[in-house]
Every structure is written in C-alpha cells, then in structure tokens.
Amino acid sequence: MNKSFLGLCFGLASLCLLSSSLRADYFGKIEPRLFQVQDGKRVDFKRPAKSPQFTALYYSAHWCPPCRAFTPKLVEWYKEFKAKHENFELVFVSSDKSEEAQIDYIKETGMPWPAAKLASKSDPNFKKYAASGIPYLVLIDENGKDLTGKEGNDWQSPTEVLKKIEELVK
C-alpha cells in the first residue's frame, strides 16, 4: 500500500510538471503554425523562452497594393517598438495564393517577425480575428481576447491600430 501511495504521488507530481510546461496561452496555441524567413530561406520558428503577453496579427498579401504601401512602415515601426517591448510579438497571416508569393513578400519587405504557415489562415485561432479587408491589424492578449478590433471585425486602418497598440502595450 505504501508503494502504491508513493507511485500515485509520483504520477501526480509528473502530471503537474508536464502540464505546467504546456502552453495554454494564445501565442502557445499558434506557435506550432509559425515559421520565419532568415537569409532568404524559410526556417522553423524559434520558440521564445516565454510567450508574449500581446500578439498582433497582421493580415496582408503580396498582391495587395495598400498592403505593400503599409508593410514597410510596419517593418520600421516594429523594429523600434519590439526592441522596447519583449512582451509583444507580431505575426503575419497571409492572404496570398501560394507559399512562394508569401515568402517573396516577406523577403521583399524585410518582415522580421514570424509568419503563419499559409494553410493556417483557416485555423480558428487566426480566422476569428480576421476582417473583410486587408491590410488589417489586430492586437490579441495572452488569453485570446481581441483588444483593438471593432464589433463584427469591421475593417479599420492599421495605422490607427498601431496607435492603440502603443497605448495598450506597456
């Protein structure tokens, strides 16, 4: 009986340790669907030691002229903002027709943030935050709460969302 009790305690302790290492936060849910482009090549996303408290999703596409006009501004903004806010990450969710177009867009614009794999755009963790138009930017907290979207995910200017992000992410 004593051995059974010890075995049960050990099993419970192992289960607690295992469950604490799993990521239940929003970024942890999307992280397996992410990749990056480094030196012009697609590479696996390097998992951060700690999930960010805030995740901005950037819906955009290579073929979209307004997106191509906004993305260089976002790259510039991100480099400055991210350096001061380790609790923040941006993720590109592409509306491109092919992975090749998605990667070309990342390379051409110098996006330094991770991207969702093209097939992931239909994933509920991305789809539920999307608006009817692009470019679209939305800030999500660690619990998956939309912090900047309008009711019904109505489109809004990504420039306006950047201002909201600067107010909310401290």
Secondary structure by P-SEA (a helix, b strand, c coil): caaaaaaaaaaaaaaaaaaaaccccccccccccbbbbccccccccccccccccbbbbbbbccccaaaaacaaaaaaaaaaaaaacccbbbbbbcccccaaaaaaaaaaaccccccccccccccccccccccccccbbbbbcccccccccccccccccaaaaaaaaaaccc
